[in-house]
Every structure is written in C-alpha cells, then in structure tokens.
Amino acid sequence: ELGKNTQYNFVPEDKGLGYWQPGFEPQSGYLNERVDNGVVVRQRANPKVITLSVGGNDAGFAERLAYCILPNKCAPATPNNTDARSIVAIELANLKDRLQTTYTSIKRAAPESRVYVIGYPQFVSLQSTCGVNASGLDSDERIFIRETVSYFNRVIASAAAEAGVTYVDVEDILEYNNLCS
C-alpha cells in the first residue's frame, strides 16, 4: 500500500511537497501520473536520464559483510568450502530475473529516457592488514568479498544488457580509498 512501510509518511497537509514527498511511493511510481479521486494530483515525471543501483540489499551485502567482520570465520570465504560459495553464487544469479524485470519496467515506463544501471564498487582492498574499521577481515574473507562483488556486477551487467539499458562499471572507483586501503 502506498505511503506505508516507507522512509517517510505521506502528510496530505504538507502543501510544499504534496505528492512529491520522498518515500511516499517507490521512485518508479513517479514515472506515472498520480490520480486521486479522479483528479490528477501529480503529473508524470519525464526525466531525460535515469540512474539506478539496485540489488545490494537483496543480495544481503551489508549482512554478509557484517558477519565476515565478526570474529567468526565467514564460511563462504573458506577456500575449500565450495558448497557455501556455490550457495552465494546461486543466490546472486537468482537475482538476475528480478533485476532485469526492474530495469525493463523502468525502461517501459520511460521509453524516451536513457537508463543507466550502476554496479557496485570494490569496497574492500586486498591489503595485507586492515585498520580498525575492518580489522576482523582476514585475507580469505577480503578475497571472497571482492570475488562476490565482481560476480554480482557481472549478474547486474547481464540483466541490464537483456533489458536494453546501459550498465555503468564503477567497480574500481574506490580503489585506494576502500576498506583496508
């Protein structure tokens, strides 16, 4: 339901932003006209360019990284644990259809817009030691995280290509400024 479970709640009395309030509905909803009780309350947005980055939350990046930073050993990062690594790869690959559907629906809703899908940066370096911010990551875990980001970026790029939108590679944008640098 629109206006529920969002970052912001819709406040009809707010005459400033009205139906343009952030978090009132998914951003893709702004590509369509908004009608309430038969009255157009918001015209359809017609952007020339749309940029988006989606999938990291679905892939569980934050949870996986937090788990790996904890004192436990991150199971998929163990080099010989092919079962755990395979599970992660399958979970990421299974997101491809959802990503492609998202990209296609945005392209369909805004056919005159150029749509750019942004991948994910390598947020961990392979340096031999990490500072306080990521001291719990050992070498195997840093390698696993980097391989996972690269693999997921390939999944995203493939979904973007199939949806007919442009993939933007930002994988190396944080190099020398990422965790453990």
C-alpha positions as CSV (number, residue, x, y, z in Angstrom):
1,E,0.0,0.0,0.0
2,L,1.4,3.4,-0.9
3,G,2.5,5.5,1.9
4,K,3.1,2.5,4.2
5,N,6.5,1.0,5.1
6,T,8.4,3.8,3.6
7,Q,11.1,6.1,4.8
8,Y,8.7,9.0,5.1
9,N,5.0,9.1,5.7
10,F,2.6,10.9,3.4
11,V,1.3,14.1,5.0
12,P,-1.5,15.4,2.8
13,E,-1.5,18.8,4.7
14,D,2.1,19.4,3.5
15,K,1.4,21.8,0.7
16,G,5.1,22.2,-0.1
17,L,5.9,18.7,-1.5
18,G,2.5,17.2,-1.6
19,Y,2.5,14.1,-3.7
20,W,6.2,14.5,-4.4
21,Q,7.2,13.6,-0.9
22,P,10.3,11.4,-0.8
23,G,9.5,7.9,0.3
24,F,5.7,8.2,-0.3
25,E,5.9,5.5,-3.0
26,P,8.7,3.7,-4.9
27,Q,10.7,6.1,-7.1
28,S,9.5,4.3,-10.2
29,G,6.0,5.5,-9.3
30,Y,6.9,9.0,-10.3
31,L,7.2,7.8,-13.9
32,N,3.4,7.7,-14.0
33,E,0.7,10.3,-13.4
34,R,-0.8,10.2,-9.9
35,V,-4.6,10.4,-9.7
36,D,-6.6,10.6,-6.5
37,N,-10.4,10.5,-6.7
38,G,-10.4,11.2,-10.4
39,V,-8.2,14.3,-10.0
40,V,-4.6,14.5,-11.4
41,V,-2.5,15.4,-8.3
42,R,0.9,14.8,-9.8
43,Q,2.0,14.9,-13.5
44,R,4.1,12.1,-14.8
45,A,7.9,12.9,-14.5
46,N,9.7,12.8,-17.8
47,P,13.4,12.5,-17.0
48,K,16.0,12.6,-19.8
49,V,18.3,10.3,-17.7
50,I,17.6,7.7,-15.0
51,T,20.4,6.3,-13.0
52,L,19.8,3.4,-10.5
53,S,21.7,1.0,-8.4
54,V,19.6,-1.8,-7.0
55,G,20.2,-5.3,-5.7
56,G,22.7,-4.9,-2.9
57,N,20.1,-5.1,-0.2
58,D,18.5,-8.2,-1.9
59,A,22.0,-9.7,-2.2
60,G,22.5,-9.1,1.6
61,F,25.7,-7.2,1.1
62,A,25.5,-5.5,4.5
63,E,24.6,-8.6,6.4
64,R,27.3,-10.7,4.7
65,L,30.0,-8.1,5.3
66,A,29.0,-7.6,9.0
67,Y,29.1,-11.4,9.5
68,C,32.5,-11.6,8.0
69,I,33.9,-8.8,10.1
70,L,32.7,-10.5,13.3
71,P,35.2,-12.8,14.9
72,N,33.6,-15.9,13.4
73,K,35.1,-17.2,10.2
74,C,32.9,-16.3,7.2
75,A,32.0,-19.8,5.9
76,P,31.9,-19.0,2.2
77,A,35.3,-17.3,2.4
78,T,37.0,-20.6,3.4
79,P,38.8,-21.5,0.2
80,N,37.8,-25.2,0.2
81,N,34.1,-24.6,1.2
82,T,32.8,-24.9,-2.3
83,D,29.2,-25.7,-1.0
84,A,29.0,-22.3,0.8
85,R,30.5,-20.5,-2.1
86,S,28.1,-22.1,-4.5
87,I,25.1,-21.1,-2.4
88,V,26.2,-17.5,-2.5
89,A,26.7,-17.6,-6.3
90,I,23.3,-19.2,-6.9
91,E,21.6,-16.6,-4.6
92,L,23.2,-13.8,-6.6
93,A,22.5,-15.4,-10.0
94,N,18.8,-15.9,-8.9
95,L,18.5,-12.1,-8.6
96,K,19.1,-11.6,-12.3
97,D,15.5,-12.1,-13.4
98,R,14.2,-9.6,-10.7
99,L,16.9,-7.1,-11.8
100,Q,16.0,-7.5,-15.4
101,T,12.3,-7.1,-14.6
102,T,13.0,-3.9,-12.7
103,Y,15.2,-2.4,-15.5
104,T,12.6,-3.4,-18.1
105,S,9.7,-1.9,-16.2
106,I,11.6,1.4,-15.8
107,K,12.5,1.5,-19.5
108,R,8.9,0.7,-20.4
109,A,7.6,3.4,-18.1
110,A,10.0,6.0,-19.5
111,P,10.9,4.9,-23.1
112,E,12.3,8.2,-24.0
113,S,14.7,8.2,-21.0
114,R,18.3,7.0,-21.1
115,V,18.6,4.4,-18.3
116,Y,21.9,3.8,-16.6
117,V,22.3,0.9,-14.2
118,I,25.3,1.3,-11.8
119,G,27.2,-1.7,-10.5
120,Y,28.9,-1.9,-7.1
121,P,32.4,-0.7,-6.1
122,Q,35.0,-2.9,-4.6
123,F,34.7,-1.7,-1.0
124,V,37.4,-3.8,0.4
125,S,41.1,-3.8,-0.6
126,L,43.4,-6.9,-0.7
127,Q,46.0,-5.1,1.5
128,S,47.7,-7.4,4.0
129,T,46.3,-5.7,7.1
130,C,43.1,-3.8,7.8
131,G,42.6,-0.9,10.1
132,V,40.1,-0.7,12.9
133,N,37.2,-0.3,10.5
134,A,37.6,-3.8,9.1
135,S,40.2,-5.5,11.4
136,G,38.1,-8.6,11.5
137,L,38.6,-9.4,7.8
138,D,41.3,-11.9,7.1
139,S,42.9,-12.4,3.7
140,D,40.4,-15.2,2.6
141,E,37.5,-13.0,3.6
142,R,38.7,-10.0,1.6
143,I,39.3,-12.2,-1.5
144,F,35.8,-13.7,-1.1
145,I,34.2,-10.2,-0.8
146,R,36.0,-8.9,-3.8
147,E,35.1,-12.0,-5.9
148,T,31.5,-11.7,-4.8
149,V,31.3,-8.0,-5.8
150,S,32.8,-8.8,-9.2
151,Y,30.4,-11.7,-9.8
152,F,27.4,-9.7,-8.7
153,N,28.4,-6.9,-11.1
154,R,28.5,-9.4,-13.9
155,V,25.0,-10.5,-13.0
156,I,23.8,-6.9,-13.0
157,A,25.5,-6.2,-16.3
158,S,23.9,-9.2,-17.9
159,A,20.4,-8.2,-16.6
160,A,21.0,-4.6,-17.9
161,A,22.0,-5.8,-21.3
162,E,19.0,-8.1,-21.6
163,A,16.7,-5.2,-20.5
164,G,18.3,-2.9,-23.1
165,V,19.7,-0.4,-20.6
166,T,23.3,0.8,-20.1
167,Y,25.5,-0.8,-17.4
168,V,28.0,1.6,-15.7
169,D,31.0,-0.1,-14.3
170,V,32.2,1.5,-11.1
171,E,34.0,-1.5,-9.6
172,D,37.4,0.3,-9.3
173,I,36.1,3.7,-8.3
174,L,37.0,3.3,-4.6
175,E,40.5,1.8,-5.2
176,Y,43.0,3.2,-2.7
177,N,40.0,4.6,-0.7
178,N,38.2,1.4,0.2
179,L,38.3,-0.6,3.5
180,C,41.8,-1.9,4.3
181,S,43.4,0.6,1.9
